[in-house]
């Protein structure tokens, strides 16, 4: 039964899982970190600037690989599980745009102020 649930969950998140596999392929992670949720695969890479969560795949910059960052990214993984194929539109794209533009569109605001990041913090149990 657990295997069936894992397969269905992977299919539910298929678009972001496929993108996650591409990110893993292009960033050549140097280590794998066990995930406490059992559904995600956290990897550390020197090629990443920050962190990204796509489906069950999390890739984080090796130097920024703290417990808080991992928990935040696992919060994004939970968003992905909840939203399934809508994740990329509701969370992924807005989060990417916010990461690129937040200092220009909302100077003085914390990166974690934006709804995608606040929600990920809450789901990951991160208090800022």
Backbone as JSON Lines, residues from 0, in Angstrom:
{"i":0,"aa":"X","n":[0.82,-1.2,0.0],"ca":[0.0,0.0,0.0],"c":[0.87,1.27,0.0]}
{"i":1,"aa":"X","n":[1.97,1.25,0.79],"ca":[2.86,2.41,0.85],"c":[3.48,2.7,-0.53]}
{"i":2,"aa":"X","n":[3.83,1.65,-1.26],"ca":[4.41,1.83,-2.59],"c":[3.4,2.48,-3.52]}
{"i":3,"aa":"X","n":[2.15,2.05,-3.46],"ca":[1.11,2.64,-4.29],"c":[0.92,4.12,-3.97]}
{"i":4,"aa":"X","n":[0.94,4.46,-2.69],"ca":[0.81,5.87,-2.29],"c":[1.98,6.68,-2.82]}
{"i":5,"aa":"X","n":[3.19,6.15,-2.74],"ca":[4.37,6.85,-3.27],"c":[4.26,7.07,-4.77]}
{"i":6,"aa":"X","n":[3.8,6.08,-5.49],"ca":[3.64,6.2,-6.95],"c":[2.59,7.25,-7.28]}
{"i":7,"aa":"X","n":[1.45,7.19,-6.61],"ca":[0.38,8.16,-6.86],"c":[0.83,9.58,-6.5]}
{"i":8,"aa":"X","n":[1.55,9.73,-5.4],"ca":[2.06,11.04,-5.01],"c":[3.06,11.56,-6.04]}
{"i":9,"aa":"X","n":[3.91,10.69,-6.56],"ca":[4.87,11.09,-7.59],"c":[4.15,11.56,-8.85]}
{"i":10,"aa":"X","n":[3.11,10.84,-9.25],"ca":[2.33,11.22,-10.43],"c":[1.55,12.51,-10.21]}
{"i":11,"aa":"X","n":[1.01,12.71,-9.01],"ca":[0.27,13.92,-8.65],"c":[1.16,15.15,-8.81]}
{"i":12,"aa":"X","n":[2.45,14.98,-8.54],"ca":[3.42,16.08,-8.63],"c":[4.32,15.96,-9.86]}
{"i":13,"aa":"X","n":[3.89,15.24,-10.86],"ca":[4.75,14.9,-11.99],"c":[5.44,16.1,-12.65]}
{"i":14,"aa":"X","n":[4.75,17.2,-12.98],"ca":[5.47,18.3,-13.65],"c":[6.66,18.81,-12.83]}
{"i":15,"aa":"X","n":[6.45,19.03,-11.54],"ca":[7.57,19.53,-10.73],"c":[8.6,18.44,-10.44]}
{"i":16,"aa":"X","n":[8.19,17.18,-10.39],"ca":[9.16,16.11,-10.22],"c":[10.09,16.01,-11.43]}
{"i":17,"aa":"X","n":[9.55,16.17,-12.62],"ca":[10.39,16.13,-13.83],"c":[11.36,17.3,-13.85]}
{"i":18,"aa":"X","n":[10.87,18.5,-13.49],"ca":[11.77,19.67,-13.41],"c":[12.83,19.45,-12.32]}
{"i":19,"aa":"X","n":[12.42,18.85,-11.21],"ca":[13.36,18.56,-10.13],"c":[14.48,17.63,-10.58]}
{"i":20,"aa":"X","n":[14.13,16.63,-11.36],"ca":[15.16,15.72,-11.9],"c":[16.14,16.47,-12.8]}
{"i":21,"aa":"X","n":[15.63,17.42,-13.59],"ca":[16.51,18.23,-14.45],"c":[17.47,19.09,-13.6]}
{"i":22,"aa":"X","n":[16.93,19.71,-12.56],"ca":[17.77,20.52,-11.68],"c":[18.86,19.66,-11.05]}
{"i":23,"aa":"X","n":[18.49,18.49,-10.58],"ca":[19.48,17.57,-9.99],"c":[20.54,17.21,-11.03]}
{"i":24,"aa":"X","n":[20.12,16.93,-12.25],"ca":[21.07,16.55,-13.3],"c":[22.05,17.68,-13.62]}
{"i":25,"aa":"X","n":[21.57,18.93,-13.62],"ca":[22.43,20.04,-14.01],"c":[23.23,20.65,-12.86]}
{"i":26,"aa":"X","n":[22.85,20.38,-11.62],"ca":[23.59,20.97,-10.5],"c":[24.6,20.02,-9.88]}
{"i":27,"aa":"X","n":[24.56,18.75,-10.27],"ca":[25.52,17.75,-9.77],"c":[25.71,17.86,-8.25]}
{"i":28,"aa":"X","n":[24.67,17.55,-7.48],"ca":[24.79,17.64,-6.02],"c":[25.93,16.78,-5.49]}
{"i":29,"aa":"X","n":[26.57,17.32,-4.46],"ca":[27.72,16.63,-3.89],"c":[27.35,15.72,-2.72]}
{"i":30,"aa":"X","n":[26.16,15.93,-2.13],"ca":[25.76,15.07,-1.01],"c":[24.25,14.97,-0.94]}
{"i":31,"aa":"X","n":[23.79,13.92,-0.29],"ca":[22.36,13.69,-0.08],"c":[22.11,13.74,1.42]}
{"i":32,"aa":"X","n":[21.09,14.49,1.81],"ca":[20.75,14.65,3.21],"c":[19.44,13.92,3.47]}
{"i":33,"aa":"X","n":[19.4,13.05,4.46],"ca":[18.14,12.35,4.76],"c":[17.05,13.35,5.12]}
{"i":34,"aa":"X","n":[15.88,13.15,4.58],"ca":[14.76,14.03,4.85],"c":[13.88,13.45,5.95]}
{"i":35,"aa":"X","n":[13.53,14.26,6.93],"ca":[12.71,13.74,8.02],"c":[11.3,13.34,7.59]}
{"i":36,"aa":"X","n":[10.82,13.86,6.47],"ca":[9.45,13.52,6.06],"c":[9.36,12.21,5.27]}
{"i":37,"aa":"X","n":[10.5,11.69,4.83],"ca":[10.51,10.42,4.13],"c":[10.03,10.48,2.69]}
{"i":38,"aa":"X","n":[9.5,11.6,2.26],"ca":[8.99,11.72,0.89],"c":[9.92,12.56,0.0]}
{"i":39,"aa":"X","n":[10.78,13.34,0.6],"ca":[11.61,14.26,-0.16],"c":[13.05,13.78,-0.2]}
{"i":40,"aa":"X","n":[13.77,14.27,-1.2],"ca":[15.18,13.95,-1.35],"c":[15.93,15.29,-1.35]}
{"i":41,"aa":"X","n":[16.69,15.55,-0.3],"ca":[17.41,16.81,-0.17],"c":[18.85,16.6,-0.62]}
{"i":42,"aa":"X","n":[19.31,17.47,-1.5],"ca":[20.68,17.37,-2.01],"c":[21.37,18.71,-1.86]}
{"i":43,"aa":"X","n":[22.66,18.68,-1.62],"ca":[23.45,19.9,-1.5],"c":[24.35,20.02,-2.72]}
{"i":44,"aa":"X","n":[24.44,21.24,-3.28],"ca":[25.23,21.46,-4.48],"c":[25.91,22.82,-4.4]}
{"i":45,"aa":"X","n":[27.16,22.87,-4.83],"ca":[27.88,24.14,-4.9],"c":[27.38,24.98,-6.07]}
{"i":46,"aa":"X","n":[26.68,24.39,-7.02],"ca":[26.22,25.11,-8.2],"c":[24.94,25.91,-8.0]}
{"i":47,"aa":"X","n":[24.26,25.69,-6.89],"ca":[23.02,26.41,-6.61],"c":[23.33,27.73,-5.91]}
{"i":48,"aa":"X","n":[22.56,28.78,-6.24],"ca":[22.72,30.05,-5.54],"c":[21.97,30.03,-4.22]}
{"i":49,"aa":"X","n":[20.8,29.43,-4.2],"ca":[19.98,29.37,-3.0],"c":[19.46,27.96,-2.83]}
{"i":50,"aa":"X","n":[18.13,27.85,-2.85],"ca":[17.51,26.54,-2.76],"c":[16.3,26.48,-3.66]}
{"i":51,"aa":"X","n":[15.94,25.28,-4.07],"ca":[14.76,25.08,-4.9],"c":[14.1,23.76,-4.5]}
{"i":52,"aa":"X","n":[12.78,23.79,-4.48],"ca":[11.99,22.59,-4.18],"c":[11.07,22.33,-5.35]}
{"i":53,"aa":"X","n":[11.25,21.19,-5.97],"ca":[10.42,20.8,-7.1],"c":[9.95,19.37,-6.87]}
{"i":54,"aa":"X","n":[8.68,19.23,-6.48],"ca":[8.16,17.92,-6.18],"c":[8.85,17.35,-4.97]}
{"i":55,"aa":"X","n":[9.4,16.18,-5.13],"ca":[10.1,15.55,-4.0],"c":[11.59,15.88,-3.97]}
{"i":56,"aa":"X","n":[12.04,16.71,-4.9],"ca":[13.47,17.03,-4.99],"c":[13.75,18.41,-4.44]}
{"i":57,"aa":"X","n":[14.71,18.48,-3.54],"ca":[15.16,19.74,-2.97],"c":[16.65,19.83,-3.23]}
{"i":58,"aa":"X","n":[17.09,20.94,-3.82],"ca":[18.51,21.18,-4.02],"c":[18.84,22.51,-3.36]}
{"i":59,"aa":"X","n":[19.83,22.47,-2.48],"ca":[20.21,23.64,-1.7],"c":[21.7,23.88,-1.87]}
{"i":60,"aa":"X","n":[22.08,25.16,-1.89],"ca":[23.49,25.51,-1.94],"c":[24.19,24.88,-0.73]}
{"i":61,"aa":"X","n":[25.3,24.25,-0.97],"ca":[26.02,23.53,0.08],"c":[26.35,24.43,1.27]}
{"i":62,"aa":"X","n":[26.71,25.68,1.02],"ca":[27.09,26.6,2.09],"c":[25.88,27.08,2.89]}
{"i":63,"aa":"X","n":[24.68,27.03,2.3],"ca":[23.47,27.51,2.98],"c":[22.63,26.36,3.52]}
{"i":64,"aa":"X","n":[23.2,25.2,3.59],"ca":[22.45,24.0,3.96],"c":[22.29,23.9,5.47]}
{"i":65,"aa":"X","n":[21.42,24.76,6.02],"ca":[21.15,24.76,7.45],"c":[19.83,24.05,7.72]}
{"i":66,"aa":"X","n":[19.59,23.74,8.97],"ca":[18.32,23.1,9.35],"c":[17.14,23.99,8.98]}
{"i":67,"aa":"X","n":[17.27,25.29,9.19],"ca":[16.18,26.22,8.87],"c":[15.9,26.21,7.37]}
{"i":68,"aa":"X","n":[16.94,26.25,6.56],"ca":[16.75,26.23,5.11],"c":[16.11,24.93,4.66]}
{"i":69,"aa":"X","n":[16.57,23.82,5.19],"ca":[16.0,22.52,4.83],"c":[14.53,22.47,5.21]}
{"i":70,"aa":"X","n":[14.19,22.93,6.42],"ca":[12.79,22.92,6.85],"c":[11.93,23.82,5.98]}
{"i":71,"aa":"X","n":[12.47,24.99,5.6],"ca":[11.74,25.89,4.71],"c":[11.46,25.21,3.37]}
{"i":72,"aa":"X","n":[12.48,24.6,2.79],"ca":[12.31,23.93,1.5],"c":[11.37,22.73,1.61]}
{"i":73,"aa":"X","n":[11.4,22.02,2.74],"ca":[10.45,20.93,2.94],"c":[9.02,21.46,3.05]}
{"i":74,"aa":"X","n":[8.89,22.7,3.53],"ca":[7.58,23.36,3.51],"c":[7.08,23.52,2.08]}
{"i":75,"aa":"X","n":[7.99,23.89,1.18],"ca":[7.61,23.97,-0.25],"c":[7.22,22.59,-0.77]}
{"i":76,"aa":"X","n":[7.9,21.54,-0.32],"ca":[7.53,20.18,-0.74],"c":[6.1,19.85,-0.3]}
{"i":77,"aa":"X","n":[5.74,20.29,0.89],"ca":[4.37,20.05,1.37],"c":[3.36,20.83,0.52]}
{"i":78,"aa":"X","n":[3.73,22.05,0.13],"ca":[2.86,22.81,-0.77],"c":[2.65,22.04,-2.07]}
{"i":79,"aa":"X","n":[3.72,21.46,-2.58],"ca":[3.65,20.69,-3.81],"c":[2.71,19.5,-3.67]}
{"i":80,"aa":"X","n":[2.8,18.82,-2.52],"ca":[1.9,17.68,-2.28],"c":[0.45,18.11,-2.21]}
{"i":81,"aa":"X","n":[0.21,19.27,-1.62],"ca":[-1.17,19.76,-1.51],"c":[-1.74,20.21,-2.85]}
{"i":82,"aa":"X","n":[-0.94,20.92,-3.61],"ca":[-1.43,21.56,-4.83],"c":[-1.26,20.71,-6.09]}
{"i":83,"aa":"X","n":[-0.38,19.72,-6.03],"ca":[-0.17,18.86,-7.2],"c":[0.23,19.66,-8.42]}
{"i":84,"aa":"X","n":[-0.46,19.45,-9.54],"ca":[-0.07,20.11,-10.79],"c":[-0.24,21.64,-10.77]}
{"i":85,"aa":"X","n":[-0.96,22.17,-9.79],"ca":[-1.12,23.63,-9.69],"c":[0.06,24.31,-9.01]}
{"i":86,"aa":"X","n":[0.94,23.52,-8.39],"ca":[2.06,24.06,-7.62],"c":[2.92,25.04,-8.42]}
{"i":87,"aa":"X","n":[3.24,24.68,-9.64],"ca":[4.13,25.54,-10.43],"c":[3.52,26.91,-10.7]}
{"i":88,"aa":"X","n":[2.2,26.97,-10.88],"ca":[1.53,28.25,-11.12],"c":[1.28,29.03,-9.84]}
{"i":89,"aa":"X","n":[0.88,28.34,-8.79],"ca":[0.48,29.0,-7.54],"c":[1.69,29.34,-6.67]}
{"i":90,"aa":"X","n":[2.7,28.5,-6.67],"ca":[3.87,28.68,-5.8],"c":[5.16,28.89,-6.59]}
{"i":91,"aa":"X","n":[5.45,27.98,-7.53],"ca":[6.74,27.99,-8.22],"c":[7.06,29.27,-8.95]}
{"i":92,"aa":"X","n":[6.2,29.68,-9.87],"ca":[6.45,30.89,-10.65],"c":[6.46,32.15,-9.79]}
{"i":93,"aa":"X","n":[5.44,32.36,-8.93],"ca":[5.5,33.55,-8.07],"c":[6.74,33.57,-7.17]}
{"i":94,"aa":"X","n":[7.14,32.42,-6.64],"ca":[8.31,32.36,-5.78],"c":[9.58,32.7,-6.55]}
{"i":95,"aa":"X","n":[9.69,32.19,-7.76],"ca":[10.85,32.49,-8.61],"c":[10.92,33.98,-8.93]}
{"i":96,"aa":"X","n":[9.78,34.57,-9.29],"ca":[9.74,36.01,-9.59],"c":[10.06,36.84,-8.35]}
{"i":97,"aa":"X","n":[9.52,36.43,-7.22],"ca":[9.79,37.15,-5.97],"c":[11.27,37.09,-5.63]}
{"i":98,"aa":"X","n":[11.89,35.93,-5.8],"ca":[13.32,35.79,-5.51],"c":[14.14,36.72,-6.4]}
{"i":99,"aa":"X","n":[13.73,36.85,-7.65],"ca":[14.49,37.68,-8.6],"c":[14.24,39.17,-8.39]}
{"i":100,"aa":"X","n":[13.03,39.54,-7.96],"ca":[12.65,40.95,-7.98],"c":[12.32,41.58,-6.64]}
{"i":101,"aa":"X","n":[12.32,40.81,-5.55],"ca":[11.79,41.35,-4.3],"c":[12.5,42.6,-3.81]}
{"i":102,"aa":"X","n":[13.79,42.71,-4.05],"ca":[14.5,43.91,-3.59],"c":[14.12,45.15,-4.39]}
{"i":103,"aa":"X","n":[13.66,44.95,-5.62],"ca":[13.25,46.08,-6.46],"c":[11.8,46.47,-6.23]}
{"i":104,"aa":"X","n":[10.93,45.47,-6.09],"ca":[9.49,45.77,-5.96],"c":[9.06,46.03,-4.52]}
{"i":105,"aa":"X","n":[9.81,45.54,-3.55],"ca":[9.46,45.74,-2.14],"c":[10.72,45.92,-1.31]}
{"i":106,"aa":"X","n":[11.45,47.01,-1.54],"ca":[12.68,47.22,-0.77],"c":[12.37,47.3,0.72]}
{"i":107,"aa":"X","n":[13.22,46.68,1.49],"ca":[13.02,46.68,2.93],"c":[12.19,45.52,3.45]}
{"i":108,"aa":"X","n":[11.47,44.86,2.55],"ca":[10.68,43.69,2.96],"c":[11.57,42.45,2.98]}
{"i":109,"aa":"X","n":[11.34,41.62,3.96],"ca":[12.06,40.36,4.03],"c":[11.64,39.45,2.88]}
{"i":110,"aa":"X","n":[12.56,38.66,2.41],"ca":[12.25,37.67,1.37],"c":[11.13,36.75,1.86]}
{"i":111,"aa":"X","n":[11.1,36.47,3.14],"ca":[10.14,35.52,3.7],"c":[8.79,36.17,4.01]}
{"i":112,"aa":"X","n":[8.6,37.43,3.67],"ca":[7.33,38.12,3.83],"c":[6.3,37.65,2.8]}
{"i":113,"aa":"X","n":[6.75,37.31,1.61],"ca":[5.87,36.94,0.5],"c":[5.07,35.68,0.85]}
{"i":114,"aa":"X","n":[3.83,35.59,0.35],"ca":[2.92,34.51,0.74],"c":[3.5,33.1,0.5]}
{"i":115,"aa":"X","n":[4.21,32.9,-0.58],"ca":[4.75,31.57,-0.87],"c":[5.77,31.16,0.18]}
{"i":116,"aa":"X","n":[6.58,32.12,0.6],"ca":[7.67,31.85,1.55],"c":[7.14,31.76,2.99]}
{"i":117,"aa":"X","n":[6.19,32.64,3.34],"ca":[5.57,32.58,4.68],"c":[4.87,31.24,4.89]}
{"i":118,"aa":"X","n":[4.14,30.81,3.86],"ca":[3.42,29.55,3.94],"c":[4.4,28.37,4.07]}
{"i":119,"aa":"X","n":[5.48,28.4,3.28],"ca":[6.49,27.34,3.35],"c":[7.12,27.3,4.74]}
{"i":120,"aa":"X","n":[7.4,28.46,5.31],"ca":[7.94,28.5,6.68],"c":[6.97,27.86,7.66]}
{"i":121,"aa":"X","n":[5.7,28.22,7.56],"ca":[4.69,27.64,8.47],"c":[4.61,26.13,8.33]}
{"i":122,"aa":"X","n":[4.56,25.65,7.09],"ca":[4.46,24.2,6.85],"c":[5.73,23.47,7.29]}
{"i":123,"aa":"X","n":[6.87,24.14,7.21],"ca":[8.13,23.52,7.61],"c":[8.47,23.7,9.08]}
{"i":124,"aa":"X","n":[7.63,24.45,9.79],"ca":[7.88,24.68,11.22],"c":[9.0,25.65,11.5]}
{"i":125,"aa":"X","n":[9.18,26.61,10.58],"ca":[10.25,27.61,10.74],"c":[9.66,28.88,11.36]}
{"i":126,"aa":"X","n":[10.29,29.35,12.42],"ca":[9.88,30.62,13.04],"c":[10.98,31.63,12.77]}
{"i":127,"aa":"X","n":[10.56,32.75,12.21],"ca":[11.53,33.84,11.93],"c":[11.22,35.04,12.77]}
